[in-house]
Amino acid sequence: MVREGTNGYFVNPSTCFPSITDLLEHYRQHRDGLCCRLTEPCPRRWMPPLQLRDFEVNRQSLRLLQALGHGSFGEFSAILDSRD
């Protein structure tokens, strides 16, 4: 795990580098305590994009109270009664 300290970036605090690029270049050349030299980046995990339905609130779970205010898009006076 790469950490940042007052002297720069390191895997082992005894060997610090001024930039992450320098750290990566060093560990591409030398194992220096790692199980192997760095050869290629790990693939990123794919995260599915959020869908609008994930943000929808069931209208049955709303309870209307006194109006809190109004704006260009109408009044807002509902609170979430329960979470589904």
PyMOL commands that set and color helices and strands:
alter all, ss='L'
color gray80, all
select helices_A, chain A and resi 20-29+52-55+59-61
alter helices_A, ss='H'
color red, helices_A
select strands_A, chain A and resi 3-5+8-10+16-17+62-71+74-80
alter strands_A, ss='S'
color yellow, strands_A
deselect
rebuild
show_as cartoon
